Amino acid sequence: MSKQLQFIQECTQSDLKGKVVLLRLDLNMPIADGVVANEYRIDASMPTINFLRESGAKVIIIAHIESKQTDTLRIVFPVIKKRFENARFCDDIFSDTTKEVVAKMQEADVVLFENLRKWEGEKVNDVEFVKQIADYADLYVNDAFSVCHREHASVVGIPQYIPGYAGLNIQKEAKALSKTFNPEYPFLFIIGGAKFETKLPLLRKFVDVADTVYVGGALANDIYKARGLEVGTSLVSEIDVKEIADKENVRVPEMVIVKRGTEAVTVSVGNKGSDDFDNSENFDNSVQVSDAIYDADPQSIVSLGEIITAAKTIVWNGPLGDYEHGFTLGTQALALAVADSGAYSIVGGGDTLASIQDMNLTDRINFISTGGGAMLDFLANETLPGIEVLKR
């Protein structure tokens, strides 16, 4: 008999009433000027938190944060306190004070533990660290899909010592992303960002599944290079991607925005397989050896319009430009085009999500994944370590 993923809603109220539950959430939210700038990830897990509290469980939230501004979840605590008035924060999770706080918890109470990554045992999945945390609770629930690809203590360690369940957000993520394994065609797969080495397995898989694979961001630079096109001083990997670049269904932006000195200039790089852009030498204004590509020009999205319009399924992860440094035009143009399409759309990745939210397009995307790397790994492998450990 194959193992089945255990979901928390399968538990009855009697299973949860009065029980202490360790709830793994994703609270690694963007911080700006000392406050949480976007609460999307906690919003995604509110159904799970509410289910546990309404069932009479005592909820201990465990999570991590990695921000240039802070390494403490105390900065996130006001977001929790706003939702649960009597919530408590514990900065030393193994202190006598914390043990007393947990011992005095009442049904529906919420306690937030400090950033788990402050302890070395979290990332290395140290057995003693796992046992110490697991001793606090009767049950474990993981609702942090975005970390399910990590073999950390709070992801794969704890459910080996106490019963573990998937939260409602993980259930929703798995169901939505699994649709890509049997998509409705035509199927458009869009991948952006950098780090070709981490995304090559995904490209190898979907280049044989999707009708069109659109590659943007720094990843596109490798395709240009493999096709013999000039990339100047642009960021490229050292991986041979010719096997991908030679595929007829792989497309890249024909027009890009480069840094030329101190100016941002729109130029052509060409696109093998396109009647209009078959060789960058056809253009007076093309990428020069001293240029660096930073974004896809919005005009390139216009040329992709017919494919987007015809698509029945669109999956997109990763920006088309250096979003962090203000090169957002290509990503925003693509976000609008996907939102306007009639396709079933799945989008993930922090910068991709930011563009959708900045343009108020959230309600026009069918599913927005809370995972970046986790989404990519799930699409490539059709499961994740943090999901497998919850199967019984």
CORLIN-V326617 format. One record per backbone hydrogen bond with DSSP energy under -1.0 kcal/mol. CO is the residue of the C=O (numbers start at 1). NH is the residue of the N-H. If there is no record, write none. Layout:
# CORLIN-V326617
co=CO nh=NH
co=CO nh=NH
This chain:
# CORLIN-V326617
co=4 nh=392
co=6 nh=166
co=7 nh=10
co=8 nh=11
co=12 nh=16
co=13 nh=17
co=16 nh=19
co=19 nh=58
co=20 nh=138
co=20 nh=139
co=21 nh=60
co=22 nh=141
co=23 nh=62
co=24 nh=143
co=27 nh=29
co=30 nh=37
co=32 nh=35
co=35 nh=32
co=39 nh=43
co=40 nh=44
co=43 nh=46
co=45 nh=49
co=46 nh=50
co=47 nh=51
co=48 nh=52
co=49 nh=53
co=50 nh=54
co=51 nh=55
co=52 nh=57
co=53 nh=56
co=56 nh=18
co=57 nh=108
co=58 nh=21
co=59 nh=111
co=60 nh=23
co=61 nh=113
co=62 nh=25
co=63 nh=116
co=70 nh=67
co=72 nh=75
co=73 nh=76
co=73 nh=77
co=76 nh=79
co=76 nh=80
co=77 nh=81
co=78 nh=82
co=80 nh=84
co=84 nh=87
co=88 nh=112
co=90 nh=114
co=92 nh=95
co=95 nh=99
co=96 nh=100
co=97 nh=101
co=98 nh=102
co=99 nh=103
co=100 nh=104
co=102 nh=105
co=106 nh=109
co=109 nh=59
co=110 nh=88
co=111 nh=61
co=112 nh=90
co=115 nh=118
co=116 nh=119
co=119 nh=122
co=120 nh=124
co=121 nh=126
co=122 nh=153
co=126 nh=130
co=127 nh=131
co=128 nh=132
co=129 nh=133
co=130 nh=134
co=131 nh=135
co=133 nh=136
co=134 nh=137
co=139 nh=22
co=140 nh=165
co=141 nh=24
co=142 nh=167
co=143 nh=145
co=144 nh=147
co=145 nh=148
co=147 nh=150
co=148 nh=386
co=150 nh=152
co=152 nh=155
co=152 nh=156
co=152 nh=157
co=153 nh=158
co=157 nh=160
co=158 nh=161
co=158 nh=162
co=163 nh=140
co=165 nh=142
co=166 nh=8
co=167 nh=171
co=168 nh=172
co=169 nh=173
co=170 nh=174
co=171 nh=175
co=172 nh=176
co=173 nh=177
co=174 nh=178
co=176 nh=179
co=177 nh=180
co=178 nh=181
co=186 nh=312
co=186 nh=313
co=187 nh=211
co=187 nh=212
co=188 nh=315
co=189 nh=214
co=190 nh=317
co=191 nh=216
co=193 nh=219
co=195 nh=198
co=196 nh=200
co=199 nh=203
co=200 nh=204
co=201 nh=205
co=202 nh=206
co=203 nh=207
co=206 nh=210
co=212 nh=189
co=213 nh=251
co=214 nh=191
co=217 nh=220
co=219 nh=223
co=220 nh=224
co=221 nh=225
co=222 nh=226
co=223 nh=227
co=224 nh=229
co=225 nh=228
co=231 nh=234
co=241 nh=244
co=241 nh=245
co=242 nh=246
co=244 nh=247
co=247 nh=250
co=249 nh=213
co=251 nh=215
co=254 nh=269
co=254 nh=270
co=255 nh=297
co=256 nh=267
co=257 nh=294
co=257 nh=295
co=258 nh=265
co=259 nh=292
co=260 nh=263
co=263 nh=260
co=265 nh=258
co=267 nh=256
co=268 nh=287
co=271 nh=274
co=277 nh=271
co=279 nh=282
co=280 nh=283
co=285 nh=268
co=288 nh=291
co=291 nh=233
co=292 nh=259
co=294 nh=322
co=295 nh=257
co=297 nh=300
co=298 nh=302
co=299 nh=303
co=302 nh=305
co=304 nh=308
co=305 nh=309
co=306 nh=310
co=307 nh=311
co=312 nh=344
co=313 nh=188
co=314 nh=346
co=315 nh=190
co=316 nh=348
co=317 nh=192
co=319 nh=193
co=320 nh=217
co=321 nh=323
co=322 nh=325
co=322 nh=327
co=323 nh=326
co=326 nh=328
co=328 nh=332
co=329 nh=333
co=330 nh=334
co=331 nh=335
co=332 nh=336
co=333 nh=337
co=334 nh=338
co=335 nh=339
co=336 nh=340
co=344 nh=314
co=345 nh=367
co=346 nh=316
co=347 nh=369
co=348 nh=318
co=349 nh=353
co=350 nh=354
co=351 nh=355
co=352 nh=356
co=353 nh=357
co=354 nh=358
co=355 nh=359
co=356 nh=361
co=357 nh=360
co=361 nh=364
co=362 nh=365
co=367 nh=347
co=372 nh=376
co=373 nh=377
co=374 nh=378
co=375 nh=379
co=376 nh=380
co=377 nh=381
co=378 nh=382
co=384 nh=387
co=384 nh=388
co=385 nh=389
co=387 nh=390
co=388 nh=391
co=390 nh=6
